């Protein structure tokens, strides 16, 4: 690897729940760990619906990317983990409000996942710097 890895951390997003970084910068990319819909001010999930939790997860990703010196508009890949695949439509609607550029990130979504803290959705992202 020609460049060193650098941890990214911000108080504007929830602290990591385990032995991992909020994000890592390496080789011109920022790898954002999976974000739950946790409000960093309260430490609690930001709503009871998958859409509300997705909105907060995306806000957390944006704050982490801002701290890394890039932005949500530079996301090239995202993964969405859903507890219930039936929530896909409402999560996709929220996602579509955030990624409004002409080129949308590549993406995959998985349903029927057990997500920490009883969350309904978790989203990770990779962004260009």
MOPAC internal coordinates of N, CA, C and O (Angstrom, degrees):
PM7 1SCF
backbone

  N    0.0000 0     0.00 0     0.00 0    0    0    0
  C    1.4435 1     0.00 0     0.00 0    1    0    0
  C    1.5295 1   107.73 1     0.00 0    2    1    0
  O    1.2310 1   120.04 1   -52.31 1    3    2    1
  N    1.3085 1   117.53 1   127.69 1    3    2    1
  C    1.4472 1   120.90 1  -174.66 1    5    3    2
  C    1.5252 1   112.88 1   -81.47 1    6    5    3
  O    1.2310 1   119.65 1   155.21 1    7    6    5
  N    1.3100 1   118.27 1   -24.79 1    7    6    5
  C    1.4572 1   121.58 1   179.44 1    9    7    6
  C    1.5173 1   109.68 1  -112.29 1   10    9    7
  O    1.2310 1   121.01 1   -25.74 1   11   10    9
  N    1.3240 1   115.67 1   154.26 1   11   10    9
  C    1.4522 1   119.40 1   176.61 1   13   11   10
  C    1.5249 1   110.01 1   -79.82 1   14   13   11
  O    1.2310 1   121.42 1   -20.11 1   15   14   13
  N    1.3052 1   114.88 1   159.89 1   15   14   13
  C    1.4632 1   120.61 1   175.05 1   17   15   14
  C    1.5215 1   107.84 1   -88.77 1   18   17   15
  O    1.2310 1   121.22 1   -35.16 1   19   18   17
  N    1.3378 1   115.27 1   144.84 1   19   18   17
  C    1.4575 1   120.77 1  -179.85 1   21   19   18
  C    1.5234 1   109.49 1  -134.13 1   22   21   19
  O    1.2310 1   120.45 1   -50.55 1   23   22   21
  N    1.3158 1   116.74 1   129.45 1   23   22   21
  C    1.4620 1   121.03 1   178.12 1   25   23   22
  C    1.5246 1   109.71 1   -73.67 1   26   25   23
  O    1.2310 1   121.16 1   -36.41 1   27   26   25
  N    1.3352 1   115.39 1   143.59 1   27   26   25
  C    1.4594 1   122.44 1   174.08 1   29   27   26
  C    1.5197 1   106.93 1  -117.30 1   30   29   27
  O    1.2310 1   120.84 1   -49.27 1   31   30   29
  N    1.3266 1   116.00 1   130.73 1   31   30   29
  C    1.4613 1   120.52 1   178.26 1   33   31   30
  C    1.5209 1   109.43 1  -146.01 1   34   33   31
  O    1.2310 1   120.71 1   -36.04 1   35   34   33
  N    1.3175 1   116.25 1   143.96 1   35   34   33
  C    1.4547 1   122.26 1   177.08 1   37   35   34
  C    1.5218 1   109.56 1  -147.19 1   38   37   35
  O    1.2310 1   120.84 1   -33.38 1   39   38   37
  N    1.3139 1   115.99 1   146.62 1   39   38   37
  C    1.4677 1   120.58 1   175.21 1   41   39   38
  C    1.5265 1   111.24 1   -79.05 1   42   41   39
  O    1.2310 1   120.44 1   173.80 1   43   42   41
  N    1.3289 1   116.77 1    -6.20 1   43   42   41
  C    1.4620 1   121.60 1   179.53 1   45   43   42
  C    1.5263 1   112.89 1   -80.20 1   46   45   43
  O    1.2310 1   120.78 1   177.18 1   47   46   45
  N    1.3307 1   116.11 1    -2.82 1   47   46   45
  C    1.4730 1   122.57 1   176.47 1   49   47   46
  C    1.5263 1   106.58 1  -133.75 1   50   49   47
  O    1.2310 1   120.27 1   -20.46 1   51   50   49
  N    1.3254 1   117.09 1   159.54 1   51   50   49
  C    1.4721 1   119.33 1  -179.06 1   53   51   50
  C    1.5176 1   112.16 1   -60.83 1   54   53   51
  O    1.2310 1   121.20 1   -36.69 1   55   54   53
  N    1.3241 1   115.32 1   143.31 1   55   54   53
  C    1.4606 1   120.28 1   174.71 1   57   55   54
  C    1.5277 1   108.90 1   -64.05 1   58   57   55
  O    1.2310 1   120.96 1   -26.92 1   59   58   57
  N    1.3143 1   115.77 1   153.08 1   59   58   57
  C    1.4617 1   120.63 1   177.64 1   61   59   58
  C    1.5274 1   109.76 1   -58.67 1   62   61   59
  O    1.2310 1   120.63 1   -39.28 1   63   62   61
  N    1.3215 1   116.41 1   140.72 1   63   62   61
  C    1.4647 1   122.45 1  -179.15 1   65   63   62
  C    1.5182 1   112.86 1   -86.41 1   66   65   63
  O    1.2310 1   120.17 1   175.50 1   67   66   65
  N    1.3127 1   117.28 1    -4.50 1   67   66   65
  C    1.4630 1   121.17 1  -176.49 1   69   67   66
  C    1.5126 1   110.74 1  -153.81 1   70   69   67
  O    1.2310 1   121.32 1    24.97 1   71   70   69
  N    1.3190 1   115.08 1  -155.03 1   71   70   69
  C    1.4694 1   122.33 1  -176.22 1   73   71   70
  C    1.5287 1   110.29 1   -86.54 1   74   73   71
  O    1.2310 1   120.68 1  -110.94 1   75   74   73
  N    1.3111 1   116.31 1    69.06 1   75   74   73
  C    1.4615 1   121.74 1   177.86 1   77   75   74
  C    1.5240 1   109.28 1  -156.23 1   78   77   75
  O    1.2310 1   120.17 1   -12.01 1   79   78   77
  N    1.3127 1   117.29 1   167.99 1   79   78   77
  C    1.4647 1   123.96 1   178.64 1   81   79   78
  C    1.5162 1   110.02 1   -96.77 1   82   81   79
  O    1.2310 1   120.57 1   -26.52 1   83   82   81
  N    1.3294 1   116.52 1   153.48 1   83   82   81
  C    1.4676 1   119.56 1   172.87 1   85   83   82
  C    1.5254 1   108.93 1   -58.25 1   86   85   83
  O    1.2310 1   120.94 1   139.31 1   87   86   85
  N    1.3222 1   115.81 1   -40.69 1   87   86   85
  C    1.4634 1   121.29 1   176.78 1   89   87   86
  C    1.5217 1   109.05 1  -160.22 1   90   89   87
  O    1.2310 1   121.45 1   -17.52 1   91   90   89
  N    1.3316 1   114.84 1   162.48 1   91   90   89
  C    1.4575 1   122.19 1   176.51 1   93   91   90
  C    1.5237 1   108.03 1  -133.27 1   94   93   91
  O    1.2310 1   121.05 1   -47.54 1   95   94   93
  N    1.3396 1   115.60 1   132.46 1   95   94   93
  C    1.4611 1   121.70 1   173.84 1   97   95   94
  C    1.5194 1   107.82 1   -94.99 1   98   97   95
  O    1.2310 1   120.52 1   -48.78 1   99   98   97
  N    1.3296 1   116.62 1   131.22 1   99   98   97
  C    1.4603 1   121.23 1   178.08 1  101   99   98
  C    1.5294 1   109.88 1  -160.75 1  102  101   99
  O    1.2310 1   120.80 1   -44.75 1  103  102  101
  N    1.3111 1   116.07 1   135.25 1  103  102  101
  C    1.4691 1   122.68 1   173.17 1  105  103  102
  C    1.5267 1   114.48 1    49.76 1  106  105  103
  O    1.2310 1   120.44 1  -139.05 1  107  106  105
  N    1.3271 1   116.76 1    40.95 1  107  106  105
  C    1.4582 1   120.86 1   175.39 1  109  107  106
  C    1.5162 1   114.78 1    84.01 1  110  109  107
  O    1.2310 1   120.51 1  -172.29 1  111  110  109
  N    1.3166 1   116.63 1     7.71 1  111  110  109
  C    1.4695 1   120.71 1   179.05 1  113  111  110
  C    1.5201 1   110.13 1  -127.59 1  114  113  111
  O    1.2310 1   121.29 1   -21.22 1  115  114  113
  N    1.3270 1   115.15 1   158.78 1  115  114  113
  C    1.4551 1   122.26 1   172.00 1  117  115  114
  C    1.5229 1   106.56 1  -119.58 1  118  117  115
  O    1.2310 1   121.13 1   -57.88 1  119  118  117
  N    1.3286 1   115.45 1   122.12 1  119  118  117
  C    1.4601 1   122.79 1  -179.32 1  121  119  118
  C    1.5241 1   107.63 1  -102.62 1  122  121  119
  O    1.2310 1   120.71 1   -71.95 1  123  122  121
  N    1.3295 1   116.25 1   108.05 1  123  122  121
  C    1.4630 1   121.41 1  -177.54 1  125  123  122
  C    1.5265 1   109.03 1   -93.65 1  126  125  123
  O    1.2310 1   121.19 1   -54.49 1  127  126  125
  N    1.3322 1   115.33 1   125.51 1  127  126  125
  C    1.4670 1   120.53 1   177.29 1  129  127  126
  C    1.5247 1   110.04 1   -63.36 1  130  129  127
  O    1.2310 1   121.16 1   -20.73 1  131  130  129
  N    1.3113 1   115.39 1   159.27 1  131  130  129
  C    1.4541 1   120.88 1   178.51 1  133  131  130
  C    1.5176 1   111.27 1   -53.54 1  134  133  131
  O    1.2310 1   121.17 1   -49.99 1  135  134  133
  N    1.3235 1   115.36 1   130.01 1  135  134  133
  C    1.4563 1   121.68 1   179.76 1  137  135  134
  C    1.5185 1   110.25 1  -111.68 1  138  137  135
  O    1.2310 1   121.70 1   -51.86 1  139  138  137
  N    1.3236 1   114.36 1   128.14 1  139  138  137
  C    1.4548 1   120.61 1   171.81 1  141  139  138
  C    1.5205 1   107.74 1   -85.12 1  142  141  139
  O    1.2310 1   120.83 1   -10.27 1  143  142  141
  N    1.3142 1   116.02 1   169.73 1  143  142  141
  C    1.4623 1   121.14 1   177.19 1  145  143  142
  C    1.5130 1   111.35 1   -82.78 1  146  145  143
  O    1.2310 1   120.19 1  -128.78 1  147  146  145
  N    1.3234 1   117.25 1    51.22 1  147  146  145
  C    1.4574 1   122.38 1  -178.91 1  149  147  146
  C    1.5251 1   109.58 1   -92.96 1  150  149  147
  O    1.2310 1   120.86 1   -50.24 1  151  150  149
  N    1.3130 1   115.95 1   129.76 1  151  150  149
  C    1.4515 1   121.94 1   174.25 1  153  151  150
  C    1.5256 1   107.48 1   -76.62 1  154  153  151
  O    1.2310 1   119.44 1   -61.01 1  155  154  153
  N    1.3392 1   118.68 1   118.99 1  155  154  153
  C    1.4617 1   119.29 1  -176.79 1  157  155  154
  C    1.5242 1   113.58 1   -64.63 1  158  157  155
  O    1.2310 1   119.98 1   157.87 1  159  158  157
  N    1.3218 1   117.64 1   -22.13 1  159  158  157
  C    1.4644 1   120.95 1   179.93 1  161  159  158
  C    1.5242 1   112.08 1   -73.39 1  162  161  159
  O    1.2310 1   120.59 1   148.19 1  163  162  161
  N    1.3421 1   116.48 1   -31.81 1  163  162  161
  C    1.4726 1   119.96 1  -175.81 1  165  163  162
  C    1.5195 1   113.14 1  -110.54 1  166  165  163
  O    1.2310 1   120.48 1   158.02 1  167  166  165
  N    1.3329 1   116.69 1   -21.98 1  167  166  165
  C    1.4573 1   120.47 1  -175.24 1  169  167  166
  C    1.5157 1   113.24 1    76.10 1  170  169  167
  O    1.2310 1   120.62 1  -170.72 1  171  170  169
  N    1.3252 1   116.42 1     9.28 1  171  170  169
  C    1.4656 1   122.09 1  -178.83 1  173  171  170
  C    1.5211 1   110.90 1  -112.96 1  174  173  171
  O    1.2310 1   120.91 1   -20.37 1  175  174  173
  N    1.3334 1   115.86 1   159.63 1  175  174  173
  C    1.4612 1   120.05 1   174.66 1  177  175  174
  C    1.5218 1   109.18 1   -60.03 1  178  177  175
  O    1.2310 1   120.79 1   -38.16 1  179  178  177
  N    1.3255 1   116.10 1   141.84 1  179  178  177
  C    1.4640 1   122.76 1  -172.42 1  181  179  178
  C    1.5136 1   114.13 1   -84.16 1  182  181  179
  O    1.2310 1   119.34 1  -170.10 1  183  182  181
  N    1.2920 1   118.87 1     9.90 1  183  182  181
  C    1.4527 1   121.60 1   178.57 1  185  183  182
  C    1.5024 1   110.61 1   170.69 1  186  185  183
  O    1.2310 1   121.30 1    -7.63 1  187  186  185
  N    1.3016 1   115.12 1   172.37 1  187  186  185
  C    1.4648 1   120.40 1  -178.59 1  189  187  186
  C    1.5148 1   113.24 1   -96.70 1  190  189  187
  O    1.2310 1   120.12 1   165.98 1  191  190  189
  N    1.3446 1   117.37 1   -14.02 1  191  190  189
  C    1.4642 1   119.75 1  -178.70 1  193  191  190
  C    1.5233 1   110.48 1  -100.04 1  194  193  191
  O    1.2310 1   121.30 1   -22.72 1  195  194  193
  N    1.3149 1   115.12 1   157.28 1  195  194  193
  C    1.4636 1   120.13 1   177.15 1  197  195  194
  C    1.5223 1   110.73 1   -62.29 1  198  197  195
  O    1.2310 1   119.91 1   143.62 1  199  198  197
  N    1.3170 1   117.77 1   -36.38 1  199  198  197
  C    1.4737 1   119.96 1   179.71 1  201  199  198
  C    1.5222 1   111.07 1   -65.08 1  202  201  199
  O    1.2310 1   119.91 1   135.98 1  203  202  201
  N    1.3235 1   117.78 1   -44.02 1  203  202  201
  C    1.4632 1   120.95 1   178.72 1  205  203  202
  C    1.5295 1   110.73 1   -62.60 1  206  205  203
  O    1.2310 1   120.75 1   137.09 1  207  206  205
  N    1.3101 1   116.17 1   -42.91 1  207  206  205
  C    1.4621 1   120.16 1   179.62 1  209  207  206
  C    1.5242 1   111.26 1   -67.97 1  210  209  207
  O    1.2310 1   120.23 1   142.84 1  211  210  209
  N    1.3265 1   117.17 1   -37.16 1  211  210  209
  C    1.4703 1   120.58 1   177.21 1  213  211  210
  C    1.5228 1   110.24 1   -64.52 1  214  213  211
  O    1.2310 1   120.05 1   139.21 1  215  214  213
  N    1.3364 1   117.51 1   -40.79 1  215  214  213
  C    1.4670 1   121.01 1   179.02 1  217  215  214
  C    1.5220 1   110.39 1   -59.10 1  218  217  215
  O    1.2310 1   120.51 1   136.19 1  219  218  217
  N    1.3363 1   116.63 1   -43.81 1  219  218  217
  C    1.4682 1   119.60 1   179.98 1  221  219  218
  C    1.5204 1   111.19 1   -70.35 1  222  221  219
  O    1.2310 1   119.93 1   139.75 1  223  222  221
  N    1.3305 1   117.75 1   -40.25 1  223  222  221
  C    1.4667 1   120.59 1   178.05 1  225  223  222
  C    1.5291 1   109.96 1   -59.21 1  226  225  223
  O    1.2310 1   120.04 1   137.13 1  227  226  225
  N    1.3181 1   117.53 1   -42.87 1  227  226  225
  C    1.4618 1   121.30 1   179.15 1  229  227  226
  C    1.5254 1   111.34 1   -67.58 1  230  229  227
  O    1.2310 1   120.45 1   144.08 1  231  230  229
  N    1.3212 1   116.75 1   -35.92 1  231  230  229
  C    1.4694 1   120.44 1   175.38 1  233  231  230
  C    1.5266 1   109.70 1   -63.76 1  234  233  231
  O    1.2310 1   120.45 1   138.21 1  235  234  233
  N    1.3266 1   116.74 1   -41.79 1  235  234  233
  C    1.4646 1   120.79 1   177.74 1  237  235  234
  C    1.5248 1   110.94 1   -61.47 1  238  237  235
  O    1.2310 1   120.72 1   135.92 1  239  238  237
  N    1.3276 1   116.24 1   -44.08 1  239  238  237
  C    1.4730 1   120.59 1   177.91 1  241  239  238
  C    1.5195 1   110.11 1   -59.86 1  242  241  239
  O    1.2310 1   120.36 1   135.81 1  243  242  241
  N    1.3271 1   116.91 1   -44.19 1  243  242  241
  C    1.4646 1   120.72 1   179.26 1  245  243  242
  C    1.5262 1   110.82 1   -59.35 1  246  245  243
  O    1.2310 1   120.10 1   134.74 1  247  246  245
  N    1.3230 1   117.41 1   -45.26 1  247  246  245
  C    1.4710 1   120.58 1  -179.79 1  249  247  246
  C    1.5254 1   111.75 1   -63.19 1  250  249  247
  O    1.2310 1   120.39 1   139.92 1  251  250  249
  N    1.3071 1   116.86 1   -40.08 1  251  250  249
  C    1.4701 1   121.01 1   178.08 1  253  251  250
  C    1.5163 1   110.27 1   -65.35 1  254  253  251
  O    1.2310 1   120.29 1   135.66 1  255  254  253
  N    1.3208 1   117.05 1   -44.34 1  255  254  253
  C    1.4675 1   120.14 1   179.60 1  257  255  254
  C    1.5264 1   110.84 1   -65.61 1  258  257  255
  O    1.2310 1   120.16 1   141.83 1  259  258  257
  N    1.3263 1   117.31 1   -38.17 1  259  258  257
  C    1.4698 1   120.16 1   176.07 1  261  259  258
  C    1.5268 1   109.82 1   -60.25 1  262  261  259
  O    1.2310 1   120.60 1   136.43 1  263  262  261
  N    1.3371 1   116.45 1   -43.57 1  263  262  261
  C    1.4724 1   120.62 1   179.10 1  265  263  262
  C    1.5310 1   111.27 1   -63.91 1  266  265  263
  O    1.2310 1   120.47 1   151.88 1  267  266  265
  N    1.3201 1   116.70 1   -28.12 1  267  266  265
  C    1.4689 1   121.68 1   179.28 1  269  267  266
  C    1.5206 1   112.58 1   -81.70 1  270  269  267
  O    1.2310 1   120.51 1   172.87 1  271  270  269
  N    1.3355 1   116.63 1    -7.13 1  271  270  269
  C    1.4589 1   120.05 1   179.51 1  273  271  270
  C    1.5048 1   114.59 1    88.14 1  274  273  271
  O    1.2310 1   120.33 1  -163.99 1  275  274  273
  N    1.3139 1   116.97 1    16.01 1  275  274  273
  C    1.4571 1   121.51 1   175.70 1  277  275  274
  C    1.5277 1   106.79 1  -126.47 1  278  277  275
  O    1.2310 1   119.35 1    24.35 1  279  278  277
  N    1.3084 1   118.84 1  -155.65 1  279  278  277
  C    1.4585 1   119.86 1  -179.17 1  281  279  278
  C    1.5093 1   111.78 1  -156.35 1  282  281  279
  O    1.2310 1   121.59 1   -12.11 1  283  282  281
  N    1.3153 1   114.56 1   167.89 1  283  282  281
  C    1.4656 1   120.95 1  -177.95 1  285  283  282
  C    1.5348 1   110.94 1   -60.87 1  286  285  283
  O    1.2310 1   120.47 1   153.87 1  287  286  285
  N    1.3236 1   116.70 1   -26.13 1  287  286  285
  C    1.4696 1   120.20 1   179.61 1  289  287  286
  C    1.5254 1   112.22 1   -70.21 1  290  289  287
  O    1.2310 1   120.04 1   170.15 1  291  290  289
  N    1.3320 1   117.54 1    -9.85 1  291  290  289
  C    1.4601 1   121.65 1   179.77 1  293  291  290
  C    1.5304 1   113.09 1  -101.60 1  294  293  291
  O    1.2310 1   120.47 1  -171.28 1  295  294  293
  N    1.3313 1   116.71 1     8.72 1  295  294  293
  C    1.4696 1   119.47 1   177.90 1  297  295  294
  C    1.5237 1   108.80 1   -67.22 1  298  297  295
  O    1.2310 1   121.34 1   -51.15 1  299  298  297
  N    1.3360 1   115.04 1   128.85 1  299  298  297
  C    1.4648 1   120.43 1   179.75 1  301  299  298
  C    1.5313 1   111.60 1  -107.40 1  302  301  299
  O    1.2310 1   120.26 1   161.59 1  303  302  301
  N    1.3348 1   117.11 1   -18.41 1  303  302  301
  C    1.4694 1   120.69 1  -177.42 1  305  303  302
  C    1.5173 1   108.87 1  -153.50 1  306  305  303
  O    1.2310 1   120.42 1   -41.88 1  307  306  305
  N    1.3114 1   116.81 1   138.12 1  307  306  305
  C    1.4641 1   121.88 1   176.19 1  309  307  306
  C    1.5198 1   109.25 1  -139.03 1  310  309  307
  O    1.2310 1   121.59 1   -28.12 1  311  310  309
  N    1.3164 1   114.56 1   151.88 1  311  310  309
  C    1.4634 1   121.29 1   174.21 1  313  311  310
  C    1.5195 1   107.51 1  -127.37 1  314  313  311
  O    1.2310 1   121.23 1   -47.01 1  315  314  313
  N    1.3192 1   115.26 1   132.99 1  315  314  313
  C    1.4653 1   121.26 1   178.57 1  317  315  314
  C    1.5229 1   107.85 1  -114.96 1  318  317  315
  O    1.2310 1   121.46 1   -53.03 1  319  318  317
  N    1.3243 1   114.81 1   126.97 1  319  318  317
  C    1.4588 1   121.84 1   176.74 1  321  319  318
  C    1.5241 1   107.16 1  -109.95 1  322  321  319
  O    1.2310 1   120.34 1   -56.23 1  323  322  321
  N    1.3145 1   116.95 1   123.77 1  323  322  321
  C    1.4628 1   122.10 1  -178.62 1  325  323  322
  C    1.5200 1   110.29 1  -115.23 1  326  325  323
  O    1.2310 1   120.62 1   -40.90 1  327  326  325
  N    1.3173 1   116.42 1   139.10 1  327  326  325
  C    1.4554 1   118.62 1   172.39 1  329  327  326
  C    1.5343 1   108.61 1   -68.05 1  330  329  327
  O    1.2310 1   120.98 1   135.25 1  331  330  329
  N    1.3308 1   115.73 1   -44.75 1  331  330  329
  C    1.4660 1   121.35 1  -178.94 1  333  331  330
  C    1.5233 1   109.32 1  -119.20 1  334  333  331
  O    1.2310 1   120.07 1   -62.23 1  335  334  333
  N    1.3074 1   117.47 1   117.77 1  335  334  333
  C    1.4569 1   120.87 1  -179.88 1  337  335  334
  C    1.5284 1   111.12 1   -59.80 1  338  337  335
  O    1.2310 1   120.00 1   158.21 1  339  338  337
  N    1.3142 1   117.61 1   -21.79 1  339  338  337
  C    1.4673 1   121.54 1   178.27 1  341  339  338
  C    1.5308 1   111.81 1   -65.28 1  342  341  339
  O    1.2310 1   120.00 1   162.38 1  343  342  341
  N    1.3299 1   117.60 1   -17.62 1  343  342  341
  C    1.4674 1   121.66 1   178.98 1  345  343  342
  C    1.5258 1   112.67 1   -83.28 1  346  345  343
  O    1.2310 1   119.94 1   178.83 1  347  346  345
  N    1.3248 1   117.73 1    -1.17 1  347  346  345
  C    1.4583 1   120.91 1  -174.37 1  349  347  346
  C    1.5236 1   112.46 1   -54.71 1  350  349  347
  O    1.2310 1   119.81 1   134.06 1  351  350  349
  N    1.3312 1   117.98 1   -45.94 1  351  350  349
  C    1.4618 1   120.83 1  -174.37 1  353  351  350
  C    1.5286 1   111.76 1   -60.88 1  354  353  351
  O    1.2310 1   120.15 1   135.63 1  355  354  353
  N    1.3438 1   117.32 1   -44.37 1  355  354  353
  C    1.4655 1   118.97 1  -178.49 1  357  355  354
  C    1.5370 1   111.37 1   -71.94 1  358  357  355
  O    1.2310 1   119.78 1   145.31 1  359  358  357
  N    1.3212 1   118.02 1   -34.69 1  359  358  357
  C    1.4659 1   120.71 1   177.22 1  361  359  358
  C    1.5287 1   109.38 1   -69.00 1  362  361  359
  O    1.2310 1   120.17 1   138.62 1  363  362  361
  N    1.3166 1   117.27 1   -41.38 1  363  362  361
  C    1.4617 1   121.17 1   178.46 1  365  363  362
  C    1.5222 1   110.93 1   -62.25 1  366  365  363
  O    1.2310 1   120.03 1   143.14 1  367  366  365
  N    1.3239 1   117.55 1   -36.86 1  367  366  365
  C    1.4707 1   121.13 1   178.31 1  369  367  366
  C    1.5295 1   110.58 1   -62.98 1  370  369  367
  O    1.2310 1   120.39 1   137.67 1  371  370  369
  N    1.3266 1   116.87 1   -42.33 1  371  370  369
  C    1.4681 1   120.93 1   178.13 1  373  371  370
  C    1.5331 1   110.20 1   -66.97 1  374  373  371
  O    1.2310 1   120.47 1   136.14 1  375  374  373
  N    1.2930 1   116.71 1   -43.86 1  375  374  373
  C    1.4692 1   123.30 1   178.24 1  377  375  374
  C    1.5307 1   109.83 1   -57.06 1  378  377  375
  O    1.2310 1   120.33 1   136.38 1  379  378  377
  N    1.3267 1   116.97 1   -43.62 1  379  378  377
  C    1.4652 1   122.10 1  -178.37 1  381  379  378
  C    1.5250 1   111.84 1   -64.68 1  382  381  379
  O    1.2310 1   119.75 1   153.77 1  383  382  381
  N    1.3348 1   118.08 1   -26.23 1  383  382  381
  C    1.4666 1   120.93 1   177.44 1  385  383  382
  C    1.5238 1   111.83 1   -75.44 1  386  385  383
  O    1.2310 1   120.07 1   157.86 1  387  386  385
  N    1.3187 1   117.47 1   -22.14 1  387  386  385
  C    1.4666 1   121.68 1  -178.56 1  389  387  386
  C    1.5241 1   111.29 1   -91.10 1  390  389  387
  O    1.2310 1   120.26 1   136.18 1  391  390  389
  N    1.3178 1   117.10 1   -43.82 1  391  390  389
  C    1.4639 1   121.55 1  -176.93 1  393  391  390
  C    1.5253 1   108.72 1   -96.84 1  394  393  391
  O    1.2310 1   121.88 1   -92.46 1  395  394  393
  N    1.3441 1   114.01 1    87.54 1  395  394  393
  C    1.4646 1   120.00 1  -171.89 1  397  395  394
  C    1.5250 1   113.27 1  -105.13 1  398  397  395
  O    1.2310 1   120.41 1   179.14 1  399  398  397
  N    1.3281 1   116.83 1    -0.86 1  399  398  397
  C    1.4630 1   120.18 1  -179.33 1  401  399  398
  C    1.5167 1   111.82 1   -67.59 1  402  401  399
  O    1.2310 1   120.91 1   -10.78 1  403  402  401
  N    1.3257 1   115.87 1   169.22 1  403  402  401
  C    1.4628 1   120.22 1  -179.13 1  405  403  402
  C    1.5246 1   112.09 1   -69.65 1  406  405  403
  O    1.2310 1   120.41 1   152.77 1  407  406  405
  N    1.3431 1   116.81 1   -27.23 1  407  406  405
  C    1.4646 1   120.80 1   176.93 1  409  407  406
  C    1.5227 1   107.25 1  -109.50 1  410  409  407
  O    1.2310 1   120.33 1   -65.91 1  411  410  409
  N    1.2985 1   116.97 1   114.09 1  411  410  409
  C    1.4649 1   122.70 1   178.93 1  413  411  410
  C    1.5247 1   109.13 1   -84.46 1  414  413  411
  O    1.2310 1   120.33 1   -30.31 1  415  414  413
  N    1.3490 1   116.97 1   149.69 1  415  414  413
  C    1.4658 1   119.00 1   177.06 1  417  415  414
  C    1.5293 1   111.69 1   -63.26 1  418  417  415
  O    1.2310 1   120.93 1   -30.70 1  419  418  417
  N    1.3126 1   115.83 1   149.30 1  419  418  417
  C    1.4619 1   119.59 1   168.38 1  421  419  418
  C    1.5287 1   105.95 1   -62.65 1  422  421  419
  O    1.2310 1   120.00 1   -29.14 1  423  422  421
  N    1.3272 1   117.61 1   150.86 1  423  422  421
  C    1.4613 1   118.90 1  -173.73 1  425  423  422
  C    1.5131 1   111.18 1  -157.16 1  426  425  423
  O    1.2310 1   121.95 1   -27.25 1  427  426  425
  N    1.3329 1   113.87 1   152.75 1  427  426  425
  C    1.4534 1   121.64 1   170.36 1  429  427  426
  C    1.5172 1   106.62 1  -137.28 1  430  429  427
  O    1.2310 1   120.56 1   -29.52 1  431  430  429
  N    1.3282 1   116.54 1   150.48 1  431  430  429
  C    1.4687 1   121.28 1   177.41 1  433  431  430
  C    1.5258 1   108.61 1  -134.36 1  434  433  431
  O    1.2310 1   121.28 1   -42.62 1  435  434  433
  N    1.3202 1   115.16 1   137.38 1  435  434  433
  C    1.4642 1   122.44 1   179.23 1  437  435  434
  C    1.5179 1   109.16 1  -121.00 1  438  437  435
  O    1.2310 1   120.23 1   -40.41 1  439  438  437
  N    1.3090 1   117.17 1   139.59 1  439  438  437
  C    1.4596 1   121.57 1   175.23 1  441  439  438
  C    1.5124 1   111.48 1  -109.06 1  442  441  439
  O    1.2310 1   121.69 1    -8.50 1  443  442  441
  N    1.3215 1   114.37 1   171.50 1  443  442  441
  C    1.4670 1   123.44 1   176.58 1  445  443  442
  C    1.5271 1   112.56 1    63.32 1  446  445  443
  O    1.2310 1   120.82 1  -135.23 1  447  446  445
  N    1.3352 1   116.03 1    44.77 1  447  446  445
  C    1.4657 1   122.56 1   178.60 1  449  447  446
  C    1.5233 1   110.62 1  -104.96 1  450  449  447
  O    1.2310 1   120.70 1   -34.38 1  451  450  449
  N    1.2980 1   116.27 1   145.62 1  451  450  449
  C    1.4574 1   121.19 1   169.84 1  453  451  450
  C    1.5263 1   105.90 1   -91.01 1  454  453  451
  O    1.2310 1   120.60 1   -62.52 1  455  454  453
  N    1.3215 1   116.47 1   117.48 1  455  454  453
  C    1.4580 1   122.33 1  -174.07 1  457  455  454
  C    1.5251 1   108.63 1  -111.78 1  458  457  455
  O    1.2310 1   119.69 1   -38.49 1  459  458  457
  N    1.3358 1   118.19 1   141.51 1  459  458  457
  C    1.4650 1   120.47 1  -179.55 1  461  459  458
  C    1.5280 1   113.35 1   -54.22 1  462  461  459
  O    1.2310 1   121.37 1   -24.19 1  463  462  461
  N    1.3058 1   114.99 1   155.81 1  463  462  461
  C    1.4642 1   125.01 1   176.81 1  465  463  462
  C    1.5279 1   113.29 1    60.42 1  466  465  463
  O    1.2310 1   119.81 1  -162.71 1  467  466  465
  N    1.3272 1   117.97 1    17.29 1  467  466  465
  C    1.4627 1   120.00 1  -179.90 1  469  467  466
  C    1.5147 1   113.67 1    72.16 1  470  469  467
  O    1.2310 1   120.47 1  -163.29 1  471  470  469
  N    1.3271 1   116.71 1    16.71 1  471  470  469
  C    1.4650 1   121.10 1  -178.28 1  473  471  470
  C    1.5244 1   110.98 1   -67.07 1  474  473  471
  O    1.2310 1   121.26 1   -23.12 1  475  474  473
  N    1.3180 1   115.20 1   156.88 1  475  474  473
  C    1.4598 1   122.21 1   178.42 1  477  475  474
  C    1.5179 1   112.94 1   -95.01 1  478  477  475
  O    1.2310 1   120.40 1   160.77 1  479  478  477
  N    1.3336 1   116.85 1   -19.23 1  479  478  477
  C    1.4639 1   121.09 1  -176.25 1  481  479  478
  C    1.5287 1   109.91 1  -149.96 1  482  481  479
  O    1.2310 1   121.33 1   -32.77 1  483  482  481
  N    1.3226 1   115.06 1   147.23 1  483  482  481
  C    1.4636 1   122.86 1   172.50 1  485  483  482
  C    1.5250 1   106.03 1  -140.04 1  486  485  483
  O    1.2310 1   120.78 1   -40.16 1  487  486  485
  N    1.3295 1   116.10 1   139.84 1  487  486  485
  C    1.4604 1   120.45 1  -177.77 1  489  487  486
  C    1.5285 1   108.70 1  -133.39 1  490  489  487
  O    1.2310 1   120.56 1   -48.02 1  491  490  489
  N    1.3388 1   116.53 1   131.98 1  491  490  489
  C    1.4518 1   120.36 1   171.15 1  493  491  490
  C    1.5252 1   108.98 1  -116.33 1  494  493  491
  O    1.2310 1   120.58 1   -12.56 1  495  494  493
  N    1.3189 1   116.50 1   167.44 1  495  494  493
  C    1.4644 1   119.25 1  -175.53 1  497  495  494
  C    1.5196 1   110.57 1  -153.26 1  498  497  495
  O    1.2310 1   121.56 1   -25.89 1  499  498  497
  N    1.3256 1   114.62 1   154.11 1  499  498  497
  C    1.4508 1   123.17 1   170.40 1  501  499  498
  C    1.5326 1   106.41 1  -124.56 1  502  501  499
  O    1.2310 1   120.71 1   -50.93 1  503  502  501
  N    1.3222 1   116.25 1   129.07 1  503  502  501
  C    1.4657 1   120.48 1  -178.93 1  505  503  502
  C    1.5224 1   110.16 1  -125.74 1  506  505  503
  O    1.2310 1   121.09 1   -30.01 1  507  506  505
  N    1.3072 1   115.52 1   149.99 1  507  506  505
  C    1.4564 1   120.76 1   171.69 1  509  507  506
  C    1.5201 1   108.03 1   -79.57 1  510  509  507
  O    1.2310 1   121.26 1   -31.09 1  511  510  509
  N    1.3338 1   115.19 1   148.91 1  511  510  509
  C    1.4764 1   118.95 1   179.36 1  513  511  510
  C    1.4941 1   110.78 1   -83.94 1  514  513  511
  O    1.2310 1   120.10 1   180.00 1  515  514  513

